[in-house]
């Protein structure tokens, strides 16, 4: 049988974001132990794999001036959708996520050194917060762009990100980095050191990184300093109807009957005006000029402090056995800021306690003057109204922007710890390992300047507080109603695993190899809301706690079977196969499988393909999350543009199931030394998807639609609209969706020497052919579409990288291309939109390093060199653009010093 060490296959130089390529083994190559490549548990001496893998090195990360790995991964062409990053202020919680193929961060598995990372962030976290990964300790990142559930288990539907940390390091490596924008904000300072030492039987590495990231305000950029609306004369600044001074509507529940376009009777409110406001101190009819500009109080880029501590150690017990340990700890302090809280409530106008300020105010009321039972309209189709004065006893709906007490201030304090201990070695020609993996995430998140609306409404009923008196809102007594919400959450992971790998027997084409293992995983998560929030006394509907967990037992086996070798047009043909069986305490047992084929035609050409099934088990949050409010964008005549949607978990959920296919070619021509190409087609088809029904679909189907009132969807949703135009309904998670995406990845890489300099070039391009989502309604293809809340799905994304190196310096240029997209909000009504699409956007980045001596290296660069501003589009997300997709900061300068001993 073969020995456990073989000649090393020489790997071609790998530019940024390029696919792994393999050249023929050099006869003089150094003998090394077999290694494990992301996507397979089998240890082997080459890097050839049926699945496409992208490798990002530590130098690539440094060239981008990155102090966190999310800013690197999110620039990959294979990413898309809603990738949480520092530019996302509303709802980010300070987290950073990766989203391969735009299928959602929950469908991308994140590993550290080939093992599962603890779900982290705020609340009952169910995905990995990339802030927990110390950039200074990263040796490389392998991104598998293929389903891999048979190899790794749940979540590996869109792919796998395997972050490999430095080990066997000796010496001291220290970095000091700083960055600032061209506007002088969003400063970022970082210091890190890595120290390692080897001894007779082992090695220990310790790392520390501290990062302090500053803020930028939406007020400090022309594209974001006010909310933009579209009118007959073009774009104009607008704002929220929940304004300073209060906004009053007559809250009568009276409705009248009209005939819709189909001739069916529907009920509409009798009130037909914009209400009354006290902005400026005197009550008057509300106009667009009274809208509140909420942008200046909101962050454009969110601040954070982060401390990462890392320790990695190995120790040889004998020639065949060693033990190892990994430890990471992250402490994160992050902040977001939004406009003062908008509050809304109802009361009865009582002149005895509230005065007569409203008696001189009026509202417009729709009427049925001819008595035919239908509200009257004029010749132009407009409702006929009568001006009606407010009187004592009127029902009032009141909204107010609480600038009286200040902006809402979000804070998170998050602790994440992960520890792995284990042993590995050889028994004869078989390698084995056993390990225990423990992770825990604890978070405290605070929200300041909220208001105890329950107490305020009690005071109104008791005649102790007059909401129509402007001075009452700034009194010392009122300050007693202001409070800070404090929520607690966390998650915990524990895995015991054991595996064995080796060669089974010799076939005519070579040795057949295998890997097998067992795992037991336990997960739990929890979220405890603030007591006032849990009681629904904070103006929003009440938020229920989350608590629960599950355990799973899994077993897997994987084979690599050589079929042909040294045959005509078949230098090497190998079949790979894997199957994983699992048994969850929440839904039962099942299995998933993978088949792969690599066909190396000759030294220049290799074909590869993988077909597999994949799954994603429902998380603790999806199963046991308590009901809470979500404010979703909708479009309905007379309604506010955000609906109040009650969302929550469902303990009857079952796993998502997927079929995946990749097929590609690897070409490295001998006639052009240094050139390589990979071309891969991918297809992912997800069934039984865990999702909520599209909010707009529920509104269209159920609001004022008597024909659908008895359907299961409308019965469970319970849609209603109050006098202020606030639409409310329920929308819990269900296994009701399907998603299918397909496309092509192309990578071209060329390394060469010219003028005594070493050059590397690469072009990474992803073409998104389709991303079809179906949830109860008609299928929607998001390819080439940008949305208001789930990011963008450009049909073409491309990264061009050119780097050059001399004796003591190197430089790099990168261009990132994002194709223009059509706004989802304008589909079918493009003529009514001012900006129904976004233009093509290209970002240009440059960077360089200068080796002063063997100890000191200086680095500097500029991201977004030409200060490209993010585009406006109709139906945008935040800051009048999409911070998930585009750079909101503009030109950014960075510099650093590296010291090595």
C-alpha positions in Angstrom: 0.0 0.0 0.0 1.1 3.6 -0.7 2.8 5.6 2.0 1.0 8.4 3.6 3.3 11.0 2.1 3.5 11.7 -1.7 5.0 14.3 -4.0 3.4 17.7 -3.7 1.4 18.9 -6.7 2.7 22.3 -7.6 -0.1 24.9 -7.4 -0.2 27.8 -9.9 0.0 31.3 -8.6 -3.5 32.4 -7.6 -4.6 36.0 -8.1 -7.4 37.5 -6.1 -10.7 35.6 -6.2 -9.4 33.1 -8.8 -10.3 29.5 -8.9 -7.8 26.9 -7.7 -5.7 25.5 -10.6 -3.3 22.5 -10.6 -0.1 22.1 -12.6 1.7 18.8 -13.1 3.8 17.7 -10.1 7.4 18.7 -10.2 9.6 15.6 -9.7 11.7 17.6 -7.2 8.7 18.7 -5.2 9.0 18.4 -1.5 7.3 15.4 0.1 4.4 16.5 2.3 1.6 14.9 4.2 -1.8 14.6 2.5 -4.1 17.5 3.0 -7.9 18.0 3.1 -9.4 20.4 0.5 -12.7 22.2 1.2 -15.5 20.1 -0.3 -14.1 16.7 0.7 -13.1 14.9 3.9 -10.6 12.7 2.0 -7.0 13.7 2.6 -5.1 13.7 -0.7 -1.8 15.0 -2.1 -3.3 17.1 -4.9 -5.8 19.9 -5.1 -8.0 18.5 -7.9 -11.6 18.5 -7.0 -14.9 18.0 -8.9 -16.3 21.1 -7.2 -15.3 24.7 -8.0 -13.2 26.3 -5.2 -12.0 29.9 -5.0 -9.0 30.6 -2.9 -8.3 34.0 -1.2 -4.9 34.4 0.4 -3.7 36.6 3.2 -2.0 38.9 0.7 -5.2 39.4 -1.2 -6.9 40.5 2.0 -4.1 42.9 2.8 -4.2 44.5 -0.6 -7.9 45.5 -0.1 -7.1 47.3 3.2 -9.5 45.0 5.0 -9.7 44.7 8.8 -12.7 42.3 8.6 -13.2 39.4 6.3 -16.8 40.4 5.3 -15.5 43.4 3.2 -13.5 40.9 1.2 -16.0 38.1 0.8 -18.9 40.4 -0.1 -16.9 41.6 -3.2 -16.9 38.2 -4.7 -18.8 37.9 -8.0 -20.6 34.8 -6.6 -22.3 36.8 -3.8 -25.5 38.8 -3.9 -28.7 39.6 -2.1 -28.8 41.1 1.4 -25.3 40.9 2.8 -25.3 42.7 6.1 -22.4 45.1 6.3 -21.4 48.4 8.1 -23.4 50.4 5.5 -26.6 48.8 6.7 -27.9 50.9 9.6 -31.6 49.9 9.9 -31.8 46.4 11.5 -28.2 45.3 11.0 -27.5 44.8 14.7 -23.9 45.4 13.9 -23.6 42.0 12.3 -21.7 41.0 9.1 -22.9 38.2 6.9 -21.9 36.3 3.7 -24.6 35.4 1.1 -23.4 33.1 -1.7 -25.6 33.0 -4.8 -27.9 35.5 -3.2 -29.8 32.6 -1.6 -29.6 34.1 1.9 -26.8 33.9 4.6 -28.6 30.9 6.3 -27.8 28.8 3.2 -24.1 29.4 3.3 -22.1 27.3 5.7 -19.1 29.0 7.5 -16.3 26.8 8.8 -13.1 27.6 10.7 -10.3 25.2 9.9 -12.8 22.8 8.4 -15.1 22.7 11.5 -18.5 24.5 12.1 -18.4 28.0 13.5 -20.8 29.0 16.3 -23.8 31.0 15.1 -23.2 34.5 16.4 -24.6 38.0 16.6 -27.5 39.5 18.5 -30.6 37.7 19.7 -31.1 34.0 19.0 -28.5 34.1 16.2 -28.8 31.4 13.5 -25.9 32.5 11.1 -22.3 33.3 11.6 -21.3 36.9 12.3 -18.0 37.4 10.3 -16.8 39.9 12.9 -15.9 36.8 15.0 -13.2 35.9 12.5 -9.8 37.7 13.2 -8.4 38.9 9.9 -4.9 39.1 11.2 -5.0 35.3 11.9 -6.3 34.2 8.5 -3.9 32.2 6.4 -6.4 31.7 3.5 -10.1 31.4 2.7 -11.5 28.6 0.6 -14.9 29.2 -0.9 -16.7 26.1 -2.2 -19.3 27.2 -4.7 -21.4 24.0 -4.6 -23.8 22.3 -2.4 -22.0 20.1 0.2 -24.5 18.8 2.7 -23.3 15.2 2.1 -19.9 16.3 3.3 -20.7 18.9 6.0 -24.4 18.6 6.8 -27.0 21.3 7.1 -26.7 24.9 5.7 -24.3 24.0 2.8 -26.8 24.6 0.1 -25.3 27.5 -1.8 -21.8 26.7 -0.8 -19.2 26.7 2.0 -16.7 29.3 3.3 -13.8 27.7 5.0 -11.6 30.1 6.9 -8.2 28.7 7.6 -6.2 30.2 10.5 -2.4 30.4 10.8 -0.7 27.5 12.5 2.9 26.4 12.9 3.8 30.1 12.9 7.1 31.3 14.3 8.2 34.8 15.2 6.3 38.1 15.5 4.0 39.7 12.9 2.5 43.0 13.9 0.3 45.4 11.9 -1.0 48.9 12.4 -3.6 50.0 9.9 -5.7 53.2 9.5 -8.3 54.3 7.0 -10.5 57.4 6.3 -12.9 58.6 3.6 -12.4 61.5 1.3 -15.1 63.3 3.4 -13.0 62.8 6.6 -15.4 60.4 8.3 -15.8 56.6 8.8 -12.3 56.4 10.2 -11.0 52.9 11.0 -7.9 52.1 13.1 -6.7 48.6 13.8 -3.7 47.1 15.5 -2.9 43.4 15.7 0.0 41.1 16.5 0.6 37.4 15.9 3.3 35.6 17.9 4.3 32.0 17.5 6.9 29.6 18.8 7.9 26.0 18.1 9.4 23.5 20.5 10.5 19.9 20.2 7.1 18.4 20.0 4.8 21.2 19.0 3.9 24.8 18.2 1.8 27.5 19.8 0.4 30.6 18.1 -1.3 33.6 19.9 -3.0 36.4 18.1 -4.7 39.7 19.1 -6.5 42.2 17.0 -8.3 45.4 18.1 -10.4 47.5 15.6 -12.1 50.8 16.1 -14.4 51.8 13.3 -16.0 55.3 13.2 -19.3 56.5 11.8 -20.6 58.5 8.9 -24.0 60.2 8.8 -26.5 60.2 6.0 -26.6 64.0 6.4 -23.0 64.2 5.1 -23.6 62.9 1.6 -25.7 64.7 -1.1 -27.4 61.4 -2.2 -28.6 60.6 1.3 -29.2 63.8 3.2 -33.0 63.6 2.8 -35.6 60.9 1.8 -36.3 61.4 -1.9 -39.8 61.1 -3.4 -40.9 61.3 -7.0 -43.4 63.9 -8.2 -44.7 65.4 -11.5 -41.8 67.8 -11.5 -39.1 65.2 -10.7 -37.4 64.2 -7.5 -37.9 66.2 -4.3 -37.0 65.8 -0.6 -39.8 64.4 1.5 -40.1 62.6 4.9 -42.3 60.8 7.3 -45.9 61.8 8.1 -45.0 61.1 11.7 -43.6 64.5 12.3 -42.6 66.9 14.9 -45.5 68.6 16.6 -47.8 65.6 16.0 -50.0 64.5 13.2 -53.7 64.1 13.8 -56.3 62.1 11.8 -60.0 61.7 12.6 -60.0 58.1 13.8 -63.6 57.3 13.0 -64.2 53.7 12.1 -67.1 54.6 9.8 -66.8 53.2 6.3 -68.7 53.8 3.1 -69.4 51.6 0.0 -67.9 52.0 -3.4 -67.6 49.8 -6.5 -64.1 48.8 -7.6 -62.9 48.3 -11.2 -64.5 44.9 -11.3 -67.9 46.2 -10.2 -67.6 44.6 -6.8 -68.6 46.4 -3.6 -65.7 47.2 -1.2 -65.6 49.3 2.0 -63.4 52.4 2.4 -62.9 54.9 5.1 -65.1 58.1 5.1 -62.0 60.3 6.0 -60.3 61.6 2.9 -57.6 64.1 3.8 -54.0 64.3 5.1 -55.0 65.3 8.6 -53.9 68.1 10.9 -50.5 68.8 12.4 -49.1 70.9 15.3 -45.7 71.4 13.7 -44.4 74.9 14.4 -46.7 75.3 17.4 -50.0 76.1 15.7 -52.4 73.5 14.4 -53.0 73.5 10.6 -53.9 71.2 7.7 -51.0 68.8 7.1 -49.0 69.4 3.8 -45.9 67.8 2.3 -43.9 70.6 3.8 -44.7 69.3 7.2 -43.1 65.9 6.6 -40.2 65.0 8.9 -36.7 64.6 7.4 -35.4 61.5 9.2 -32.2 61.1 7.2 -29.8 63.5 9.1 -30.3 61.5 12.4 -29.4 58.2 10.7 -26.0 56.6 10.2 -24.7 56.0 6.7 -21.9 53.8 8.1 -22.1 52.3 11.6 -19.4 52.5 14.2 -17.9 49.5 16.0 -15.2 48.4 18.4 -13.9 44.8 18.3 -11.4 42.7 20.2 -10.3 39.4 18.8 -8.2 36.9 20.7 -6.9 33.7 19.2 -4.8 30.7 20.4 -3.8 27.6 18.4 -1.6 24.9 19.7 -0.4 21.4 18.6 1.6 18.8 20.6 3.0 15.5 19.4 2.3 12.7 21.9 4.2 10.2 19.7 5.3 9.8 16.1 1.8 8.9 15.1 -0.4 10.9 17.4 -0.8 14.6 18.2 -3.3 16.7 20.1 -4.5 20.1 19.1 -6.5 23.0 20.5 -8.1 26.1 19.0 -9.5 29.0 20.9 -11.1 32.2 19.6 -12.8 35.0 21.6 -14.5 38.1 20.2 -15.9 41.1 22.0 -17.9 43.5 19.9 -19.4 46.9 20.8 -21.4 48.2 17.9 -23.9 51.1 17.4 -26.6 52.3 15.0 -28.6 55.5 15.1 -32.0 56.3 13.7 -34.4 59.1 13.8 -36.5 59.7 16.9 -39.2 57.1 17.6 -42.4 57.5 15.7 -45.3 56.9 18.1 -48.9 56.4 17.4 -52.0 55.8 19.5 -55.7 56.5 19.7 -57.8 58.6 22.1 -61.1 60.4 22.4 -61.0 64.2 22.1 -62.1 65.6 25.4 -62.3 69.4 25.5 -62.6 69.5 29.2 -59.1 68.1 29.7 -57.5 68.9 26.3 -58.8 72.4 25.5 -60.4 73.7 22.4 -57.4 73.8 20.0 -59.0 71.3 17.7 -62.4 72.8 17.5 -61.3 75.3 14.8 -59.7 72.5 12.8 -61.5 70.4 10.1 -61.2 67.3 8.0 -62.7 66.2 4.7 -65.4 63.5 4.8 -66.6 61.5 1.9 -70.4 61.6 1.5 -73.3 59.9 -0.2 -75.5 62.9 -1.0 -77.8 61.2 -3.5 -78.6 58.3 -1.1 -77.9 55.5 -3.6 -75.7 53.7 -1.0 -72.4 54.5 -2.7 -70.0 57.3 -2.0 -70.3 60.1 -4.5 -67.7 61.0 -7.1 -67.4 64.0 -9.4 -67.0 64.0 -13.2 -63.3 63.4 -12.9 -63.7 60.4 -10.7 -62.7 62.1 -7.5 -64.6 61.7 -4.2 -66.9 64.4 -3.2 -66.2 65.5 0.3 -67.6 67.9 2.9 -65.4 69.9 5.2 -66.3 68.9 8.8 -65.1 70.4 12.0 -63.7 68.4 14.9 -66.0 68.2 17.9 -65.8 67.0 21.5 -65.9 63.2 21.6 -64.3 62.6 18.2 -62.1 59.6 17.9 -58.5 60.7 17.3 -55.6 58.8 15.8 -52.4 60.6 16.7 -48.8 60.1 15.4 -45.7 62.0 16.5 -42.0 62.0 15.8 -40.4 62.1 19.2 -37.6 64.6 18.5 -38.6 66.0 21.9 -36.5 63.3 23.5 -33.9 62.6 20.8 -32.8 60.0 18.3 -33.1 56.3 18.8 -29.7 54.9 19.8 -29.0 51.2 19.3 -26.1 49.5 21.1 -24.9 45.9 21.1 -22.4 44.2 23.3 -21.6 40.7 22.0 -19.3 38.0 23.4 -18.5 35.0 21.2 -16.2 32.2 22.3 -15.2 29.0 20.4 -13.0 26.2 21.7 -11.9 23.1 19.9 -9.8 20.3 21.4 -8.9 17.0 19.7 -6.4 14.5 18.7 -5.3 13.1 15.3 -2.9 10.7 14.0 -2.2 7.5 12.0 -2.9 3.9 12.5 -0.9 2.2 9.8 -1.8 3.9 6.6 -5.1 5.3 8.0 -5.5 8.8 9.4 -7.9 9.5 12.2 -9.1 12.4 14.3 -11.5 13.0 17.2 -12.6 16.4 18.4 -14.9 18.4 20.6 -16.2 21.7 19.4 -17.9 24.1 21.8 -19.1 27.6 21.0 -21.2 30.1 22.8 -22.6 33.6 21.9 -24.1 36.0 24.4 -25.5 39.4 23.4 -27.0 42.4 25.1 -28.7 44.9 22.9 -30.0 48.3 24.0 -32.4 50.8 22.4 -32.5 54.2 24.0 -35.1 56.9 23.9 -38.2 54.7 23.7 -41.4 55.7 25.3 -43.8 53.8 27.6 -46.9 54.2 25.5 -49.0 52.2 27.9 -48.2 54.7 30.7 -48.8 57.6 28.4 -52.2 56.4 27.3 -53.2 55.7 31.0 -52.3 59.3 31.8 -54.4 60.5 28.9 -57.4 58.5 30.2 -56.9 59.9 33.7 -56.7 63.5 32.4 -53.1 63.9 33.6 -51.5 64.3 30.2 -52.8 66.4 27.3 -51.3 65.2 23.9 -52.6 68.3 22.2 -50.5 70.6 24.4 -47.0 70.9 22.8 -45.4 71.9 26.1 -46.5 68.7 27.8 -44.2 66.6 25.5 -41.1 68.4 26.8 -42.0 68.6 30.5 -40.0 67.0 33.3 -43.0 64.8 34.1 -43.1 63.4 30.6 -39.4 62.4 30.8 -40.4 59.8 33.2 -42.0 57.9 30.3 -38.7 57.6 28.4 -36.8 54.4 28.9 -34.0 52.2 27.5 -35.0 48.8 26.1 -32.6 46.1 27.2 -32.8 42.7 25.4 -30.7 39.6 26.0 -30.0 36.7 23.6 -27.5 34.0 22.8 -26.8 30.6 21.2 -24.7 27.6 22.0 -23.2 24.8 20.0 -21.5 21.5 21.0 -20.2 18.9 18.6 -18.5 15.6 19.2 -17.0 14.1 16.1 -14.7 11.3 14.9 -13.4 10.4 11.5 -11.1 8.1 9.6 -9.6 8.4 6.2 -7.3 6.3 4.0 -6.9 4.1 1.0 -9.1 1.0 0.7 -7.6 -1.0 -2.1 -5.7 -0.7 -5.4 -7.6 -0.6 -8.7 -6.0 -0.7 -12.2 -6.2 3.1 -12.3 -4.9 3.7 -8.8 -5.8 3.5 -5.2 -9.4 3.9 -4.0 -9.7 6.3 -1.0 -12.4 6.9 1.6 -13.3 9.0 4.6 -16.0 8.2 7.2 -17.2 9.8 10.3 -19.8 10.3 13.0 -21.0 13.5 14.6 -23.3 14.5 17.4 -24.4 18.1 17.5 -26.4 20.0 20.0 -27.7 23.5 19.5 -29.8 25.9 21.5 -30.6 29.6 21.3 -32.6 32.1 23.3 -33.9 35.7 23.2 -35.4 37.5 26.2 -37.0 40.9 25.3 -37.2 43.8 27.6 -40.1 43.6 30.0 -41.9 46.6 28.6 -41.4 45.4 25.0 -42.7 41.9 26.0 -45.8 43.6 27.3 -46.3 45.6 24.2 -46.0 48.9 26.1 -43.3 50.4 23.8 -45.7 51.5 21.1 -44.8 48.6 18.8 -46.8 45.3 19.3 -45.4 43.1 22.0 -42.4 40.9 21.3 -42.4 37.4 22.7 -39.3 35.5 23.9 -37.5 32.8 22.0 -36.2 29.6 23.6 -35.5 26.1 22.3 -33.0 23.7 21.0 -32.4 20.4 19.2 -29.8 17.7 18.8 -28.8 15.7 15.7 -26.8 12.5 15.2 -25.1 12.1 11.8 -22.9 9.6 10.0 -21.2 10.0 6.6 -19.0 8.1 4.2 -17.1 9.4 1.2 -15.3 7.6 -1.6 -12.8 8.6 -4.3 -12.6 5.9 -6.9 -10.1 6.1 -9.8 -11.8 4.8 -13.0 -9.1 5.3 -15.7 -5.5 6.3 -15.8 -3.1 6.9 -18.7 -5.7 6.0 -21.3 -6.3 7.7 -24.6 -8.1 11.0 -23.9 -8.3 10.0 -20.2 -5.1 10.7 -18.4 -7.1 10.3 -15.2 -10.8 9.8 -14.5 -12.1 9.7 -10.9 -15.5 9.2 -9.4 -16.3 10.7 -6.0 -19.3 9.8 -3.9 -20.6 10.7 -0.5 -23.7 10.0 1.6 -24.7 11.4 5.0 -27.5 10.1 7.2 -28.9 12.3 9.9 -31.5 12.1 12.7 -32.9 15.3 14.2 -34.8 15.5 17.4 -37.1 18.1 15.8 -38.3 16.4 12.6 -36.8 12.9 12.3 -34.3 11.3 10.0 -33.2 11.5 6.3 -30.1 11.4 4.1 -28.3 13.4 1.5 -25.8 12.4 -1.2 -23.3 13.6 -3.7 -21.7 12.2 -6.9 -18.8 13.9 -8.6 -16.6 13.2 -11.6 -13.3 14.6 -12.7 -12.1 13.7 -16.2 -8.5 14.8 -16.8 -8.2 14.5 -20.6 -4.5 15.5 -20.7 -2.1 17.9 -19.1 -4.1 20.8 -20.4 -7.7 19.9 -20.1 -9.9 18.7 -17.2 -13.7 18.3 -17.1 -15.6 18.1 -13.8 -19.1 17.8 -12.6 -21.1 17.3 -9.3 -24.7 16.4 -8.7 -25.9 16.3 -5.2 -28.8 16.8 -2.8 -28.6 19.3 0.0 -30.7 20.4 2.9 -31.1 23.1 5.5 -32.7 22.2 8.8 -34.9 24.8 10.4 -32.9 26.8 13.0 -33.9 27.3 16.6 -35.0 30.8 15.8 -37.2 29.6 12.9 -38.7 26.9 15.0 -39.3 28.7 18.3 -39.1 32.4 17.7 -41.8 34.3 19.5 -44.1 36.6 17.6 -42.7 40.1 17.0 -43.4 43.1 14.7 -41.9 43.6 11.3 -42.4 46.7 9.2 -42.6 45.7 5.5 -42.8 47.8 2.4 -46.2 47.6 0.6 -48.1 49.6 -2.0 -51.8 50.0 -1.6 -54.1 53.0 -2.3 -54.6 55.1 0.9 -52.2 53.0 2.9 -48.9 53.9 4.6 -45.9 52.4 2.7 -45.0 50.2 5.7 -47.3 47.5 7.0 -47.1 46.3 10.5 -46.6 42.6 10.1 -46.5 40.1 13.0 -43.9 37.4 12.3 -42.6 34.5 14.3 -41.4 30.9 14.3 -43.2 27.6 13.6 -42.3 24.4 15.4 -43.9 22.3 12.6 -41.3 23.4 10.1 -39.4 20.7 8.2 -36.0 21.0 6.3 -35.5 22.7 3.0 -34.4 20.3 0.3 -32.3 21.1 -2.7 -30.9 19.5 -5.8 -27.6 21.0 -7.0 -25.6 20.6 -10.2 -22.2 22.0 -11.2 -20.4 21.2 -14.5 -17.2 22.8 -15.7 -14.0 22.7 -17.5 -10.4 23.6 -16.4 -8.0 24.5 -19.2 -4.3 25.2 -18.8 -2.7 25.3 -22.2 1.0 24.4 -22.5 1.3 26.8 -25.5 0.7 29.8 -23.1 2.6 29.2 -20.0 1.1 30.8 -16.9 -2.5 31.0 -18.3 -5.5 29.1 -16.9 -9.2 29.1 -17.3 -12.2 27.7 -15.5 -15.7 27.7 -16.7 -18.4 26.3 -14.5 -22.2 26.1 -14.8 -24.2 25.9 -11.6 -27.9 25.1 -10.8 -29.5 25.0 -7.4 -33.2 24.0 -7.0 -34.7 24.4 -3.5 -38.0 23.0 -2.5 -40.0 23.2 0.8 -38.3 26.6 1.3 -38.8 28.1 4.8 -40.2 31.6 4.2 -43.1 33.9 4.9 -45.6 34.8 2.2 -44.7 38.0 0.4 -46.4 40.8 2.3 -47.5 42.6 -0.9 -49.2 39.4 -2.1 -51.1 39.1 1.2 -52.3 42.8 0.9 -53.3 42.3 -2.7 -55.2 39.1 -2.0 -56.8 39.9 1.3 -57.2 43.6 2.0 -60.7 44.7 1.1 -61.1 41.6 -1.0 -64.4 39.9 0.1 -64.0 37.2 -2.5 -60.9 35.8 -0.8 -62.0 36.4 2.8 -62.6 32.8 3.5 -59.3 31.5 2.1 -56.8 29.9 4.5 -54.3 32.6 3.6 -56.6 35.5 4.4 -58.1 33.8 7.5 -54.6 33.3 9.0 -53.4 36.8 8.0 -56.3 38.7 9.5 -55.5 41.9 7.4 -56.9 45.2 8.5 -56.2 48.9 7.9 -56.8 51.6 10.5 -57.8 55.3 10.0 -54.1 56.3 9.6 -53.6 54.0 6.7 -51.6 51.5 8.8 -52.1 48.0 7.4 -51.7 45.1 9.9 -51.6 41.4 9.4 -49.9 38.1 10.6 -47.3 36.3 8.5 -45.5 33.4 10.3 -42.9 31.2 8.7 -44.0 28.2 6.6 -42.6 25.6 4.3 -44.3 27.2 1.3 -41.6 28.4 -1.0 -39.4 27.2 -3.9 -36.3 28.8 -5.3 -34.2 28.0 -8.3 -31.0 29.7 -9.5 -28.6 29.0 -12.2 -25.7 30.7 -13.9 -22.1 30.5 -15.0 -18.8 31.3 -13.3 -15.8 32.2 -15.5 -12.2 32.7 -14.3 -9.3 33.7 -16.4 -5.8 33.9 -14.9 -2.5 34.7 -16.4 0.9 35.1 -14.8 4.0 36.3 -16.7 7.2 38.2 -16.6 7.8 41.5 -18.5 10.5 44.1 -18.0 12.0 42.1 -15.1 8.7 42.3 -13.2 6.3 39.6 -12.2 2.7 40.2 -13.4 -0.5 38.4 -12.4 -3.8 39.1 -13.9 -7.2 37.6 -13.3 -10.8 38.1 -14.5 -13.6 36.6 -12.4 -17.1 36.9 -13.9 -20.4 35.5 -12.8 -23.5 35.4 -15.0 -26.8 35.0 -13.2 -29.2 33.3 -15.7 -32.1 33.0 -13.3 -33.2 33.3 -9.7 -36.8 32.2 -9.6 -38.7 32.5 -6.3 -42.3 31.2 -5.9 -44.3 31.7 -2.7 -48.0 31.0 -3.2 -48.2 33.7 -6.0 -46.8 33.8 -9.4 -43.1 33.0 -9.8 -40.7 36.0 -9.8 -37.3 35.9 -11.6 -35.0 38.2 -9.6 -32.1 37.9 -12.1 -31.2 41.5 -13.1 -33.5 42.9 -10.4 -32.8 45.1 -7.4 -35.2 45.2 -4.5 -36.2 47.4 -1.6 -35.1 45.1 1.2 -33.3 41.9 0.0 -30.5 43.4 -2.0 -29.6 43.2 -5.7 -29.2 40.3 -8.1 -27.1 41.7 -11.0 -27.0 39.3 -14.0 -23.4 40.2 -14.6 -20.7 40.8 -12.0 -17.0 40.9 -12.8 -13.7 41.5 -11.0 -10.6 42.4 -12.9 -7.3 42.2 -11.0 -3.8 43.2 -12.2 -0.9 43.0 -9.9 2.8 43.6 -10.4 5.8 42.9 -8.2 9.4 44.1 -8.2 12.3 43.1 -5.9 11.0 45.1 -2.9 7.6 46.4 -3.9 4.3 45.3 -5.4 1.2 47.1 -6.6 -2.4 46.0 -7.5 -5.3 47.4 -9.4 -8.8 46.0 -9.3 -12.0 47.0 -11.1 -15.3 45.7 -9.9 -18.2 45.7 -12.3 -21.9 45.5 -11.3 -24.3 45.4 -14.2 -27.4 47.7 -14.1 -30.6 46.3 -12.6 -34.3 46.9 -12.9 -36.2 47.9 -9.8 -38.6 45.3 -8.5 -41.0 48.1 -7.4 -41.3 49.2 -11.1 -41.9 45.9 -12.8 -45.0 46.3 -15.0 -45.2 50.0 -14.3 -41.9 51.4 -15.6 -43.5 54.5 -17.1 -44.7 55.6 -13.6 -41.2 55.4 -12.1 -38.6 58.2 -12.2 -35.7 55.7 -12.0 -36.9 52.2 -12.9 -33.4 50.8 -13.2 -29.9 51.4 -11.9 -26.9 52.1 -14.2 -23.9 49.9 -14.5 -21.5 50.7 -11.7 -17.7 50.2 -11.8 -15.4 50.6 -8.8 -11.7 51.1 -9.1 -9.3 50.2 -6.3 -5.5 50.6 -6.1 -3.0 49.5 -3.5 0.7 48.8 -3.0 3.4 47.6 -0.6 7.0 48.7 -0.1 9.5 46.5 1.7 11.7 48.9 3.6 13.9 46.1 4.9 13.5 42.5 6.1 11.5 43.8 9.1 9.3 46.7 8.0 6.8 46.9 5.2 4.7 49.9 4.3 1.3 49.6 2.6 -1.3 52.1 1.2 -4.2 52.2 -1.1 -7.4 53.9 -2.3 -10.7 52.1 -2.6 -13.3 53.6 -4.9 -10.6 55.7 -6.5 -13.0 57.9 -8.6 -15.5 58.4 -5.7 -18.4 56.6 -7.4 -21.6 57.5 -5.7 -24.3 54.8 -5.2 -27.2 55.1 -7.6 -30.8 56.2 -6.8 -33.6 53.9 -7.9 -37.4 53.9 -7.4 -38.3 51.6 -4.6 -34.9 51.9 -2.9 -34.0 50.4 0.4 -32.2 53.0 2.6 -30.1 56.2 2.0 -32.0 56.4 -1.3 -30.0 53.5 -2.6 -29.1 49.8 -1.7 -26.4 49.6 0.9 -26.4 45.8 0.6 -25.1 46.2 -3.0 -23.3 49.5 -3.4 -20.5 51.4 -1.7 -22.1 54.2 0.3 -18.8 55.8 1.6 -17.2 57.0 -1.6 -13.4 57.3 -1.9 -11.5 55.7 1.0 -7.8 56.0 1.8 -5.9 53.4 3.8 -2.4 52.8 5.0 -0.5 50.4 7.2 2.8 49.3 8.7 3.8 45.7 9.0 6.7 44.6 11.3 8.0 41.1 11.3 10.7 39.4 13.4 
